[in-house]
Amino acid sequence: MRKKVIEIYQSGKGYKAISKALGLLRTTVRAIIYKWLRGVPYKIVNVSVIYVRRARLSGPMQAKKRYLVSLFTSAFLLLLFYLAGVPVSTGGKSRHERSRHGHRRSEQPWPHFSDPLNSFSPWDQTDPEEYNIHTSPRQKREVHASVYKGKRCRMDSCFDFSLCRPNGFKVYVYPQQKGEKISESYQNILATIETSRFYTSDPSQACIFVLSLDTLDRDQLSPHYVHNLRAKVQSLPLWNDGRNHLIFNLYSGTWPDYTEDLGFDIGQAMLAKASISTETFRPRFDVSIPLFPKEHPKTGGERGFLKYNTIPPFRKYMLVFKGKRYLTGIGSDTRNALYHVHNAEDVVLLTTCKHGKDWQKHKDARCDRDNAEYD
């Protein structure tokens, strides 16, 4: 009877079929097969559905086969854990994998915006780690303690319109404090405001307040860097947490990361800044301005020559740039590639490698030629 039970079981029949064929109780059939299986080694079958059962082997399993089975099982389990831990998108197109036309594209070091006219992302949807990847934890804390404190400011939440209603748009410039040095560029900004029709010397009539403290260059290695700016700003009687104040800034942070830490808390003040990142920029509140040299004229020159439907334009140069070419760090990839569009005719892009104290250690084959053209 035991032999017949085992033969029928090996043919693929189940407990129910065996008990029905031999007229035995199912518990009896299960007990016979269990005793027989105790001496039978394991073998993995039907792995595709991850079903493991015992089966009779024709002979003793060799060591090599056991190792192969163990290796295959381990690899299969690792694959399962990997697939279970990585989310797989089943619908829609990933903006990092496909373009608008459905074609795959290579990875880009900057965020991709599907619509160039879209507004900036809300602050609660941005990731600060995406931008300042080289910044130390201490620097990140300082940045968040200064620039990002009023990150949700907008005109309706951090600007007092009641100050502008009685006298219109008037701008007050703080009087210069004794012993404070001001760079030539910032002097030009203040002088331009003070000679305009919007200037007022009476703070009670002002709608906008501008500091006389030089905030243009906040690079600690710069000779124009103003020390103890945090305490000086907080001591101003009209500061009011920066409300209705406008801060000008061209440079922030220091080499090689150039974080956007101004070294003081701007509070609810508006920021007119060059090279401002999309993470820091507050839409319809901050102002993005271009970099300008200290030789930039305070008033406009000749009228523009480019008029409507004037093709070709009367001006000789279509694009002109002159500045430093960062050999390493942030911005180096872009500026090191400018020579590709430089033709010395209508597109003139002059760059110098002389930046920082150890620029000669990183100089490339084009540095001598670029420096000569720049000078």
FENJOVEN-V277951 format. One record per residue. N is the residue number from 1. RES is the residue in one letter. PSI is psi in whole degrees, 0 to 359 (NA if undefined). Layout:
n=[N/N]
res=[RES/RES]
psi=[PSI/PSI]
This chain:
n=[1/2/3/4/5/6/7/8/9/10/11/12/13/14/15/16/17/18/19/20/21/22/23/24/25/26/27/28/29/30/31/32/33/34/35/36/37/38/39/40/41/42/43/44/45/46/47/48/49/50/51/52/53/54/55/56/57/58/59/60/61/62/63/64/65/66/67/68/69/70/71/72/73/74/75/76/77/78/79/80/81/82/83/84/85/86/87/88/89/90/91/92/93/94/95/96/97/98/99/100/101/102/103/104/105/106/107/108/109/110/111/112/113/114/115/116/117/118/119/120/121/122/123/124/125/126/127/128/129/130/131/132/133/134/135/136/137/138/139/140/141/142/143/144/145/146/147/148/149/150/151/152/153/154/155/156/157/158/159/160/161/162/163/164/165/166/167/168/169/170/171/172/173/174/175/176/177/178/179/180/181/182/183/184/185/186/187/188/189/190/191/192/193/194/195/196/197/198/199/200/201/202/203/204/205/206/207/208/209/210/211/212/213/214/215/216/217/218/219/220/221/222/223/224/225/226/227/228/229/230/231/232/233/234/235/236/237/238/239/240/241/242/243/244/245/246/247/248/249/250/251/252/253/254/255/256/257/258/259/260/261/262/263/264/265/266/267/268/269/270/271/272/273/274/275/276/277/278/279/280/281/282/283/284/285/286/287/288/289/290/291/292/293/294/295/296/297/298/299/300/301/302/303/304/305/306/307/308/309/310/311/312/313/314/315/316/317/318/319/320/321/322/323/324/325/326/327/328/329/330/331/332/333/334/335/336/337/338/339/340/341/342/343/344/345/346/347/348/349/350/351/352/353/354/355/356/357/358/359/360/361/362/363/364/365/366/367/368/369/370/371/372/373/374/375]
res=[M/R/K/K/V/I/E/I/Y/Q/S/G/K/G/Y/K/A/I/S/K/A/L/G/L/L/R/T/T/V/R/A/I/I/Y/K/W/L/R/G/V/P/Y/K/I/V/N/V/S/V/I/Y/V/R/R/A/R/L/S/G/P/M/Q/A/K/K/R/Y/L/V/S/L/F/T/S/A/F/L/L/L/L/F/Y/L/A/G/V/P/V/S/T/G/G/K/S/R/H/E/R/S/R/H/G/H/R/R/S/E/Q/P/W/P/H/F/S/D/P/L/N/S/F/S/P/W/D/Q/T/D/P/E/E/Y/N/I/H/T/S/P/R/Q/K/R/E/V/H/A/S/V/Y/K/G/K/R/C/R/M/D/S/C/F/D/F/S/L/C/R/P/N/G/F/K/V/Y/V/Y/P/Q/Q/K/G/E/K/I/S/E/S/Y/Q/N/I/L/A/T/I/E/T/S/R/F/Y/T/S/D/P/S/Q/A/C/I/F/V/L/S/L/D/T/L/D/R/D/Q/L/S/P/H/Y/V/H/N/L/R/A/K/V/Q/S/L/P/L/W/N/D/G/R/N/H/L/I/F/N/L/Y/S/G/T/W/P/D/Y/T/E/D/L/G/F/D/I/G/Q/A/M/L/A/K/A/S/I/S/T/E/T/F/R/P/R/F/D/V/S/I/P/L/F/P/K/E/H/P/K/T/G/G/E/R/G/F/L/K/Y/N/T/I/P/P/F/R/K/Y/M/L/V/F/K/G/K/R/Y/L/T/G/I/G/S/D/T/R/N/A/L/Y/H/V/H/N/A/E/D/V/V/L/L/T/T/C/K/H/G/K/D/W/Q/K/H/K/D/A/R/C/D/R/D/N/A/E/Y/D]
psi=[316/320/320/320/315/320/316/323/320/336/355/3/152/179/318/317/322/314/326/322/323/355/31/158/149/326/325/317/318/321/319/313/322/315/324/325/340/334/5/128/165/154/136/126/156/53/335/332/14/51/118/129/166/142/157/128/151/335/182/134/133/159/323/318/322/319/318/318/318/317/317/319/317/316/322/320/321/321/321/316/321/314/328/334/347/120/133/126/127/346/153/170/130/135/345/348/329/147/187/328/4/4/145/147/162/161/144/144/355/159/146/126/120/328/115/346/359/150/170/154/148/155/330/357/3/153/111/333/343/337/308/69/339/3/140/160/323/318/322/320/320/321/314/335/347/282/318/0/320/40/339/10/137/171/327/350/333/16/133/100/341/336/341/346/316/318/5/200/97/142/128/132/126/142/145/133/149/137/354/128/141/133/161/323/318/328/322/321/313/321/323/320/316/337/2/167/352/352/144/141/358/111/337/342/0/146/325/142/134/132/148/350/132/113/10/316/106/29/121/341/355/143/343/7/129/121/158/36/329/312/324/320/317/337/353/128/336/9/310/46/28/5/131/19/150/121/129/137/133/321/140/155/187/169/143/357/324/58/161/36/118/354/2/162/115/351/236/17/150/149/117/103/146/149/41/139/159/337/322/329/131/110/141/24/306/166/126/120/155/159/141/145/168/341/359/130/146/331/161/154/230/160/152/142/340/114/173/129/25/97/124/161/158/336/149/319/133/323/131/133/137/120/187/144/107/118/330/168/194/132/353/321/319/311/332/347/2/333/342/329/359/120/1/15/275/349/110/113/104/125/152/146/353/90/122/176/335/35/331/336/335/5/146/189/339/354/314/317/317/319/320/317/324/317/NA]
